[in-house]
Protein backbone atom coordinates (compact mmCIF):
# COMPACT_ATOMS: atom_id res chain seq x y z
CA UNK A 1 0.00 0.00 0.00
CA UNK A 2 1.28 3.45 -0.95
CA UNK A 3 0.16 6.84 0.38
CA UNK A 4 0.73 10.21 -1.31
CA UNK A 5 0.51 13.71 0.16
CA UNK A 6 1.01 15.50 -3.19
CA UNK A 7 -1.55 13.87 -5.50
CA UNK A 8 0.76 10.99 -6.56
CA UNK A 9 3.92 12.89 -7.53
CA UNK A 10 5.77 11.28 -4.60
CA UNK A 11 4.64 8.63 -2.13
CA UNK A 12 5.57 6.60 0.93
CA UNK A 13 5.00 2.92 1.63
CA UNK A 14 3.71 2.63 5.22
CA UNK A 15 2.84 -1.07 5.00
CA UNK A 16 4.18 -4.23 3.31
CA UNK A 17 2.36 -7.55 3.73
CA UNK A 18 3.60 -10.91 2.40
CA UNK A 19 0.96 -13.41 1.25
CA UNK A 20 1.97 -17.05 0.97
CA UNK A 21 0.92 -19.17 -2.01
CA UNK A 22 -2.75 -20.13 -1.76
CA UNK A 23 -3.31 -17.79 1.17
CA UNK A 24 -4.83 -14.43 1.80
CA UNK A 25 -4.04 -11.56 4.09
CA UNK A 26 -4.93 -7.93 4.81
CA UNK A 27 -2.71 -4.90 5.22
CA UNK A 28 -2.67 -3.07 8.52
CA UNK A 29 -5.18 -0.25 8.94
CA UNK A 30 -3.69 3.09 7.96
CA UNK A 31 -5.07 6.60 8.39
CA UNK A 32 -4.72 8.32 5.03
CA UNK A 33 -5.68 11.72 6.52
CA UNK A 34 -7.61 12.56 3.33
CA UNK A 35 -4.65 11.86 1.01
CA UNK A 36 -4.45 9.53 -1.98
CA UNK A 37 -3.75 5.82 -1.54
CA UNK A 38 -3.21 2.83 -3.85
CA UNK A 39 -2.66 -0.89 -3.46
CA UNK A 40 0.30 -2.61 -5.13
CA UNK A 41 1.35 -6.23 -5.50
CA UNK A 42 3.87 -8.53 -7.12
CA UNK A 43 3.54 -12.22 -7.88
CA UNK A 44 6.74 -14.12 -7.13
CA UNK A 45 6.96 -15.47 -10.68
CA UNK A 46 6.63 -12.01 -12.34
CA UNK A 47 9.35 -9.33 -12.31
CA UNK A 48 7.05 -6.27 -12.16
CA UNK A 49 4.97 -4.70 -9.40
CA UNK A 50 1.39 -3.76 -10.39
CA UNK A 51 -0.58 -1.00 -8.66
CA UNK A 52 -4.18 0.20 -8.68
CA UNK A 53 -4.94 3.78 -9.67
CA UNK A 54 -4.70 6.39 -6.89
CA UNK A 55 -7.93 6.75 -4.87
C-alpha positions in Angstrom: 0.0 0.0 0.0 1.3 3.5 -1.0 0.2 6.8 0.4 0.7 10.2 -1.3 0.5 13.7 0.2 1.0 15.5 -3.2 -1.6 13.9 -5.5 0.8 11.0 -6.6 3.9 12.9 -7.5 5.8 11.3 -4.6 4.6 8.6 -2.1 5.6 6.6 0.9 5.0 2.9 1.6 3.7 2.6 5.2 2.8 -1.1 5.0 4.2 -4.2 3.3 2.4 -7.6 3.7 3.6 -10.9 2.4 1.0 -13.4 1.3 2.0 -17.1 1.0 0.9 -19.2 -2.0 -2.7 -20.1 -1.8 -3.3 -17.8 1.2 -4.8 -14.4 1.8 -4.0 -11.6 4.1 -4.9 -7.9 4.8 -2.7 -4.9 5.2 -2.7 -3.1 8.5 -5.2 -0.3 8.9 -3.7 3.1 8.0 -5.1 6.6 8.4 -4.7 8.3 5.0 -5.7 11.7 6.5 -7.6 12.6 3.3 -4.7 11.9 1.0 -4.5 9.5 -2.0 -3.8 5.8 -1.5 -3.2 2.8 -3.8 -2.7 -0.9 -3.5 0.3 -2.6 -5.1 1.4 -6.2 -5.5 3.9 -8.5 -7.1 3.5 -12.2 -7.9 6.7 -14.1 -7.1 7.0 -15.5 -10.7 6.6 -12.0 -12.3 9.4 -9.3 -12.3 7.1 -6.3 -12.2 5.0 -4.7 -9.4 1.4 -3.8 -10.4 -0.6 -1.0 -8.7 -4.2 0.2 -8.7 -4.9 3.8 -9.7 -4.7 6.4 -6.9 -7.9 6.7 -4.9 
